[in-house]
């Protein structure tokens, strides 16, 4: 069984040798593009393998989404069994796929899905750049995000995040847009597919909608130019039809299962409250705060800085005769601005939001890189040197290369309270965690008994709190979870004051628990209640 210790020296050296080969191959025309792409993705997979095999929570979002997936496998009706709050249903359904093939839903399966999304995003990015500026420049610029995503060990870029699927969909839409601008294939069919996948993006992550809108508007411009020359409405109608398809299917589906009001109340209105932000004037300072917290992303940006600056000197080097000289560069610049807006909109300083910037950064650099020729090889070398120097420093100082030691972390660990609750639960049972500690669901491999697997929106004061509380209690009464945990305290994320935020802070819920459950004790700061009949 493959595991990694803190210093897999030979493995790391092979990774750097592979990266050097990719940099060399980017400018060596005799190496076929398919071979170049295969080795690039192989490099990404190889260097991410240690974190994939590290079967422990790295970010609370991972446990939140994995818990949703465990629940959806048991009850697949979203907004009835699961409410991902800011995270759309597609992110959570995606994590169910390994379970359909008989594998456990855990951190390893989740990160493997995320890695596939990242690899797919890079391939679609390459295909779009190939259509716009040719394979030679596309190869040179692709190795920068490949090296960044391969060698970074920053948690926010290696855990399964709710940005990875939306970024994959955005890259797919970008590739379809490049086919439209270059008039490759049937314009109407491509327009429909672009609209279809762009229409699915809001159901993966609402934060990605601004970037999707930019790409759709650019596609409409292509359709308009086509109308001026052919007088045909077909591509425009196809784009509109594609954009409406997924939302209409979702509306019909939610209405059929009586969760349409939940979609409106909890996904749309609830997230409007959550994502209040601080206004446009605060965007530069907030983005600077987020940006400053990621040394690896700073290094990635510095490596792209000269090509990015060169891109602003002159919008040239593109094969855009059919789309207009400035459409593609303008789209890229607007996409970059939309990504900055997406990163800052929620008002939270979460580094993993920077995933939305990787593709726009690379696209903008490609504008300038197309003018630098073979001199561009210096930029991936500089980025690889950044990671090499860091790895060498920590190897000399701490004998450490790998942050994710999987020697004793291949199997899921069980917290003390999970070990205890296992005595009273069965495979198809529901459990509930009051507070925010979704890791318990993953460790226990039990479905959540309330739509929200954390209760911060039932705890903090806001206009919809009573709606969240009413649904929480209704879910408890409907699902009758076998166990309930009050995790408010040292083990809870965000909500840590038991006196004001514990179960007692919601009197109706506490009365329900006192009637139907028995308190069994406090296990490392988490209180355990078991349904009376299970005793």
C-alpha positions, -999 to +999 in steps of 0.1 A: +000+000+000+014+034-010+021+059+018+043+090+022+064+100+051+076+135+058+106+133+034+100+111+003+133+124-013+135+102-043+098+107-052+103+145-050+134+144-071+115+124-098+088+151-096+113+179-102+129+159-131+095+155-146+088+192-143+121+200-160+111+177-188+077+194-192+094+228-194+119+215-220+091+198-240+070+229-241+094+245-266+105+213-284+082+209-314+093+173-321+075+162-290+038+157-299+013+179-281-006+149-268+026+135-252+033+170-237-002+172-222-001+136-209+032+142-190+019+175-177-011+159-162+011+130-150+032+155-131+001+171-115-012+137-104+022+125-091+028+155-070-007+156-056-007+119-046+006+125-011-023+148-002-048+125-018-037+096+003-038+118+035-073+108+046-078+136+071-097+169+070-077+198+058-105+224+056-140+224+072-156+227+037-143+192+028-162+176+057-193+197+049-194+185+013-185+149+020-212+148+046-237+160+020-225+133-004-230+106+022-265+119+028-274+122-008-265+086-014-291+077+011-317+104+002-308+120-032-333+150-030-313+181-026-328+208-003-348+181+014-320+161+027-291+185+021-286+223+020-251+232+011-257+269+020-232+287-003-222+255-020-244+244-050-259+209-054-235+199-083-205+202-060-220+177-036-236+153-061-201+150-078-187+135-046-213+107-046-197+092-078-171+071-059-198+056-037-217+044-068-186+023-076-185+008-041-158+031-026-161+050+006-169+087+006-139+102+024-112+127+020-092+106-004-121+101-028-130+138-025-095+150-033-093+126-062-125+141-077-111+176-071-078+166-089-098+153-119-116+187-120-083+206-119-068+184-147-099+188-168-097+226-163-061+227-175-069+206-206-098+229-216-077+260-209-050+246-232-076+238-259-090+274-257-056+289-259-047+266-288-077+279-308-069+315-300-031+317-302-018+283-314-004+253-298+032+267-294+022+295-270-005+274-254+022+249-244+045+276-230+019+292-208+002+260-196+032+248-177+029+277-153-004+267-137+006+230-141+038+237-119+018+259-095-009+233-089+016+204-088+041+218-063+020+240-040+013+224-007-009+252+006-041+237+020-064+260+001-052+247-033-050+210-026-081+202-006-114+195-023-129+229-025-162+242-038-143+262-065-129+232-084-161+221-102-171+257-111-136+264-124-139+232-145-172+243-159-158+278-166-129+263-185-153+241-205-174+272-214-142+291-223-132+264-247-166+264-263-163+302-266-130+298-284-146+274-309-173+300-315-149+329-320-128+308-344-159+294-362-150+258-356-179+234-359-216+242-360-221+276-344-256+268-332-246+235-316-216+251-299-237+280-287-263+257-272-237+237-254-220+269-241-254+281-228-261+247-212-229+245-192-229+282-183-265+277-171-253+249-148-226+271-131-250+288-107-259+254-093-222+246-086-213+279-070-231+313-071-198+330-068-188+319-103-218+336-119-200+369-127-173+350-148-200+329-165-219+361-174-188+375-191-183+344-212-220+343-222-220+380-232-189+374-253-208+344-269-237+367-277-214+391-294-202+363-317-239+355-324-246+391-331-216+393-356-229+362-372-264+377-375-250+408-392-234+386-420-260+358-423-292+373-409-297+341-390-312+341-354-304+304-349-271+307-330-286+333-307-317+313-300-296+282-294-275+301-269-306+313-250-322+278-251-290+262-238-288+288-210-324+281-199-322+243-201-305+235-168-324+261-147-357+250-161-349+213-154-339+223-119-371+243-113-393+214-125-373+189-104-375+211-072-413+217-078-419+180-083-403+172-050-417+202-031-384+219-024-388+249-048-394+273-019-363+259-001-342+267-032-355+302-032-354+308+006-322+290+015-300+290-017-309+324-032-322+347-004-301+330+023-269+335+003-278+371-006-277+378+032-245+358+036-227+375+007-234+411+017-198+421+010-185+456+019-191+474-014-170+480-045-146+505-028-134+478-005-126+453-032-089+463-038-080+462-001-099+429+005-083+412-025-049+424-013-055+408+021-065+375+006-037+376-020-010+384+007-019+352+026-007+329-001+030+330-008+027+304-036+000+323-054+022+354-051+051+335-067+027+323-094+016+359-101+052+372-101+062+345-126+033+357-148+038+395-142+061+403-172+038+385-197+008+402-181+024+436-184+034+428-220-002+419-227-013+455-219+012+471-242-007+460-273-036+437-280-020+416-308-009+382-317-044+366-320-062+349-348-095+366-342-104+377-377-140+364-374-146+377-339-132+412-341-096+422-332-104+431-296-131+407-285-108+380-271-085+403-252-114+423-239-132+392-227-100+380-209-096+414-191-133+414-181-130+378-169-100+388-147-120+416-132-150+393-126-127+368-109-115+395-085-151+404-078-160+368-071-130+364-047-141+394-026-179+393-029-186+372+002-167+395+024-147+365+038-109+363+035-107+327+023-076+319+003-093+291-017-113+317-035-081+325-054-088+293-074-111+315-095-081+336-106-058+309-119-073+307-154-079+345-159-043+351-147-030+325-172-051+339-201-039+374-196-003+362-195-008+343-227-016+377-244+019+389-236+036+356-238+027+353-275+050+382-281+080+369-261+088+338-281+112+313-267+123+338-240+092+327-222+109+296-209+124+317-181+090+322-163+082+285-155+119+281-145+115+309-120+083+294-106+099+260-103+129+275-087+106+291-060+093+257-050+127+241-053+143+267-029+115+263-005+117+225-005+155+227-001+152+251+028+127+229+047+147+197+038+179+212+053+161+227+083+136+201+093+143+171+070+108+176+056+095+178+020+060+166+024+034+182+046+009+154+043+022+123+061-001+094+052+019+066+069-008+064+097-035+084+079-047+062+051-078+051+070-104+074+086-097+083+122-125+083+148-129+111+174-137+099+209-174+109+206-177+090+172-162+059+188-188+061+215-218+069+193-210+039+171-222+017+199-258+030+194-260+035+156-267+013+126-257+018+089-288+036+076-292+059+107-292+096+107-271+118+131-271+155+138-243+178+149-253+211+165-225+237+160-200+233+132-180+201+132-189+181+101-159+159+104-180+137+128-204+128+099-174+116+077-158+097+106-191+080+115-201+075+078-236+085+088-261+107+069-270+140+084-305+143+099-310+179+091-306+197+058-278+218+072-249+198+087-238+228+106-261+251+125-245+285+124-274+300+104-297+288+132-274+304+158-264+338+145-290+365+144-301+374+108-335+380+091-340+343+081-329+327+114-364+316+124-369+299+090-336+280+094-346+271+130-381+259+119-366+237+092-340+224+116-366+212+140-389+199+113-360+178+099-353+164+134-390+154+138-391+138+103-358+119+103-356+111+140-318+109+141-304+081+163-278+104+179-273+142+183-240+159+191-236+194+206-202+203+193-203+240+203-170+247+220-133+240+213-141+215+185-165+237+166-157+261+137-170+297+142-195+288+170-175+282+202-195+296+232-215+268+248-234+293+271-249+314+243-246+291+212-252+256+226-284+236+220-300+254+249-299+286+228-328+272+208-354+263+234-379+245+212-351+222+199-337+216+234-372+207+247-375+182+218-341+167+228-350+164+265-382+146+255-368+120+231-331+118+239-308+109+268-276+127+276-247+102+277-218+125+286-191+149+273-165+134+251-135+157+246-157+188+245-186+174+225-219+164+242-236+132+231-273+126+231-288+092+221-324+086+211-342+068+240-352+037+222-315+030+213-305+027+250 
